[in-house]
Amino acid sequence: MFYQCPNCQKVWQYPIKKCPDCFLELKRITTSKVKVIGVSKVAIPTLLHPKIPYFVLVLEDENGNRWAYKTFKEYKIGDEFKTEASQDKNAVAIWRVKYDALEAIEKVVDLIGGITVDQNSKILILPTLLSPKHPYFAENTNPRILEGLIKFLIQKGVKVENIKVAAQNFNEIPIEVAAQKSGLLEICIKTKIIPLDMTKTNFVKKTEGDLVFEISEEVFKQDLVINLPALKLDWKLGIKGARENSLKFLKKESYFSLKYLYDQKELMEKIQKVLPNYLTIADGTVIQKQDKYTSFLGIILASFNPWGLDRIFAEIVIPDSLPSYLQSELDNIPIVGREIKEIQCQL
């Protein structure tokens, strides 16, 4: 994505708000055709690029804009460069976030086949909101990812009044306090969206085997539910990701009663069978590690298969031990966008 001044026609690769010469709002210009104009082979590993050899391409679009791109696939100068999308609902899209979260969200959604929404579509977004901490702690979903998603939906034609940002935590901290400190409430106010406290909604019972889940009625009243978790490493579960965040659809009392009787891994697995099919767009920009320190990873993942997304994330960050519920081969999970080994590093 590039940004151009409508007056002087100067172009930037990062989204500054206004042209510094003309003081006009920049226009986003998209790229449709890309070719390779330069290739370098790298044989020296670094902390964030441990796997070698790899190639750094210089790409050029039809407008003459150029940028660098890392890949393990060998190209020749003059080759056409493109990324193929998948219509498989189990596909997991991986993309890097550079300067613009909106661009990355557009890309990952397109790579998994896109979504069909209009001005009458009702959307429910569930970010991770656990505690009152600033965004740089990566405890909650990064506010710029939430803002990018809301902009993406509005750009698709969805009315602001049809978008709900819901949240719930299972501790004693008031959700309003956590929302304000995390920066997520500020995004809701900025985009004129009224946040929804899930605890104040009605709950309906759904049965799966011998488990009875009480799930917020809002989940079943929407045209599209978007799970927006913050990906992180965890000493107990191995990773916290898409499926773990989906438990926030449960009533608090229902969650604690079920957790007392059943393992959390079983709850994460069985609740998927009673939830409607939902889209997960996972925030992997800054990863919180087991020791609560953070590490920059700079990616976004998307899929309609939350288990597959968690499995791919585990493969990217290489935890000390892979959780038992994720111990499966990757052969049945189509991966689009970036390759795992392009961004893989042991955090």
Residue pairs with C-beta under 8 A, 6 or more apart in sequence:
1 13
1 15
1 28
1 29
1 30
1 31
1 100
1 103
2 11
2 12
2 13
2 28
2 29
2 31
2 61
2 63
2 65
3 11
3 12
3 13
3 14
3 15
3 16
3 26
3 27
3 28
3 29
4 10
4 11
4 12
4 26
4 27
4 29
5 11
5 19
5 21
5 22
5 24
5 26
5 27
6 24
6 26
6 27
7 19
7 22
7 24
8 19
8 21
8 22
10 19
10 21
11 29
11 63
11 65
12 26
13 65
13 67
13 98
13 99
14 98
14 99
14 100
15 26
15 28
15 99
15 100
16 26
17 25
17 26
18 24
18 25
18 26
19 26
29 63
31 61
31 62
31 63
31 65
32 61
32 62
33 61
33 62
33 80
34 59
34 60
34 61
34 80
34 81
34 82
35 59
35 60
35 78
35 79
35 80
35 81
36 57
36 58
36 59
36 75
36 76
36 77
36 78
36 79
36 80
36 81
37 58
37 59
37 60
37 66
37 77
37 78
38 57
38 58
38 77
39 55
39 56
39 57
39 58
39 74
39 75
39 76
39 77
40 55
40 56
40 57
41 53
41 54
41 55
42 49
42 52
42 53
42 54
42 55
42 56
43 52
43 53
44 52
45 51
45 52
47 345
48 345
49 70
49 345
50 344
50 345
50 346
51 72
51 341
51 344
54 70
54 71
54 72
54 342
55 70
55 71
55 72
55 73
55 74
55 75
56 68
56 69
56 70
57 68
57 69
57 70
57 71
57 75
57 81
58 66
58 67
58 68
58 69
59 66
59 67
59 68
59 69
59 81
60 66
69 81
70 342
71 339
71 342
72 339
72 341
72 342
73 339
75 81
83 111
83 336
83 337
84 336
85 110
85 111
85 112
85 113
85 114
85 336
86 93
86 111
86 112
86 113
86 334
86 336
87 113
88 113
88 334
89 112
89 113
89 277
89 304
89 305
90 303
90 304
90 305
90 308
90 332
90 333
90 334
91 111
91 112
91 113
91 303
91 305
91 308
91 333
91 334
91 335
91 336
92 112
92 301
92 302
92 303
92 305
92 308
92 309
92 312
92 333
92 334
92 335
92 336
93 107
93 108
93 109
93 111
93 112
93 301
93 302
93 303
93 336
93 337
94 108
94 299
94 300
94 301
94 312
94 316
94 335
94 336
94 337
94 338
94 339
94 340
94 343
95 104
95 107
95 108
95 111
95 299
95 300
95 337
95 338
96 104
96 298
96 299
96 300
96 338
96 343
97 104
97 285
97 298
97 299
97 300
98 104
98 298
100 148
101 142
101 144
101 145
101 147
101 148
101 149
101 300
102 148
102 151
102 152
102 155
104 148
104 300
105 145
105 148
105 149
105 152
105 281
105 300
105 302
106 152
107 337
108 281
108 300
108 301
108 302
108 337
109 115
109 152
109 279
109 281
109 302
111 302
111 336
111 337
112 302
112 303
112 304
112 336
115 156
115 224
115 279
117 123
117 153
117 156
117 157
117 158
117 223
117 224
118 156
118 157
118 158
119 157
119 158
119 159
119 162
120 159
120 162
121 158
121 162
121 223
121 224
122 162
122 164
122 221
122 222
122 223
122 224
123 153
123 158
123 162
123 163
123 164
123 222
123 223
123 224
123 225
123 226
124 164
124 166
124 196
124 218
124 219
124 222
124 224
124 225
124 226
125 146
125 149
125 150
125 163
125 164
125 165
125 166
125 226
125 228
126 166
126 167
126 225
126 226
126 227
126 228
126 245
126 246
126 248
126 249
127 140
127 141
127 146
127 165
127 167
127 184
127 228
127 229
127 230
128 139
128 140
128 141
128 228
128 229
128 230
128 245
128 283
129 140
129 141
129 167
129 168
129 169
129 175
129 178
129 179
129 182
129 184
130 139
130 140
130 169
130 171
130 178
131 139
131 140
131 169
131 171
131 173
131 178
132 173
132 177
132 178
132 180
132 181
132 182
133 139
133 140
133 181
133 182
134 181
134 182
134 183
135 142
135 143
135 144
135 182
135 183
136 286
136 294
137 288
137 292
137 294
138 230
138 232
138 286
138 287
138 288
138 294
139 182
139 230
139 288
140 178
140 182
140 184
140 230
141 182
141 184
141 228
141 229
141 230
141 283
142 230
142 283
142 285
142 286
143 182
143 183
143 184
143 186
143 187
145 228
145 281
145 283
145 285
145 300
146 165
146 184
146 187
146 228
147 187
147 190
147 191
149 226
149 228
149 281
150 163
150 165
150 187
150 191
150 193
151 191
153 163
154 160
154 163
154 191
160 191
160 192
160 193
163 193
164 193
164 194
164 195
164 196
164 218
164 222
165 184
165 187
165 188
165 193
165 195
165 196
166 195
166 196
166 197
166 198
166 201
166 216
166 218
167 175
167 178
167 179
167 184
167 195
167 196
167 197
167 198
167 248
168 175
168 197
168 198
168 199
168 248
168 252
169 175
169 178
169 248
170 248
170 252
170 255
170 256
175 197
175 199
176 185
176 197
179 185
179 188
179 195
180 186
184 195
185 195
188 194
188 195
196 218
198 216
198 218
198 248
198 249
199 251
199 252
201 216
201 217
201 218
202 216
202 217
203 214
203 215
203 216
203 217
203 251
203 254
204 214
204 215
204 217
204 220
205 212
205 213
205 214
205 215
206 212
206 213
206 214
206 215
206 274
207 213
207 274
208 270
208 271
208 273
208 274
209 270
211 258
211 262
211 267
211 270
212 254
213 250
213 254
213 258
213 270
213 271
213 274
214 250
214 251
214 253
214 254
215 249
215 250
215 251
215 271
215 274
215 275
216 249
216 250
216 251
219 225
219 249
219 275
219 276
220 276
224 278
224 279
225 275
225 276
225 278
225 279
226 278
226 279
226 280
226 281
227 242
227 245
227 246
227 278
227 279
227 280
227 281
227 282
227 306
228 245
228 280
228 281
228 282
228 283
229 240
229 241
229 242
229 244
229 245
229 280
229 282
229 283
230 240
230 245
230 282
230 283
230 288
231 239
231 240
231 241
231 282
231 283
231 284
231 287
231 301
231 313
232 239
232 240
232 241
232 287
232 288
232 289
233 239
233 240
233 287
233 288
233 289
233 290
233 317
233 319
233 347
234 240
234 290
235 290
237 244
237 264
237 265
237 323
238 314
238 319
238 321
238 322
238 323
238 326
239 310
239 313
239 314
239 317
239 319
239 323
239 326
241 282
241 306
241 309
241 310
241 313
242 280
242 282
242 303
242 306
242 307
242 309
242 310
243 268
243 269
243 272
243 306
243 307
243 310
244 264
244 268
246 268
246 271
246 272
246 275
246 278
246 306
247 255
247 264
247 267
247 268
247 271
249 271
249 275
250 258
250 271
255 267
258 267
259 267
265 323
265 324
265 325
268 325
269 307
269 325
272 306
272 307
277 304
278 304
278 306
279 302
279 303
279 304
280 301
280 302
280 303
280 304
280 306
280 309
281 300
281 301
281 302
282 300
282 301
282 302
282 309
282 313
283 300
284 297
284 298
284 299
284 300
284 301
284 313
284 316
285 296
285 297
285 298
285 299
285 300
286 294
286 295
286 296
286 297
287 294
287 295
287 296
287 297
287 317
287 347
288 294
289 295
289 347
290 320
295 347
297 316
297 317
297 343
297 345
297 347
299 316
299 338
299 343
301 309
301 312
301 313
302 309
303 309
303 312
305 333
307 326
308 333
310 326
311 326
311 328
311 330
311 333
312 330
312 333
312 335
312 340
314 322
314 323
314 326
315 330
315 340
315 344
316 340
316 343
316 344
316 345
317 344
317 345
317 346
317 347
318 344
318 345
318 346
318 347
330 340
